[in-house]
Amino acid sequence: MIGKTNALNCIIHAINGTENHIHLVVSVSPTLAISDFVKNIKGSSSHYLNNLLPPKENKFAWQAGYGVFSLGKTQL
C-alpha cells in the first residue's frame, strides 16, 4: 500500500486495522479523486494478496464500499 500510495504522489501518515478492515490516514494529491485513490489501493493490494503471495484457500476481496473523513492540517 505504501508503494502504490507513493506512486500516486500521496502520503500515508498512518495505517492500522483489524482482521476485517483497515484505516489509513492519507494526504491525497489534489490532482487525484479520492475514489480513484481508493480504487487503486484496493486493486493493487488485492492483486498482491491473490497473485504474488503463496496461494490461499480463498481469494481475498475488499468490500464494495468505503468511508472517508477529512482532516484539517491541525488535526493531522
Secondary structure as GFF3:
##gff-version 3
##sequence-region A 1 76
A	DSSP	alpha_helix	2	7	.	.	.	ID=ss1
A	DSSP	beta_strand	11	17	.	.	.	ID=ss2
A	DSSP	beta_strand	22	27	.	.	.	ID=ss3
A	DSSP	alpha_helix	34	47	.	.	.	ID=ss4
A	DSSP	pi_helix	48	52	.	.	.	ID=ss5
###
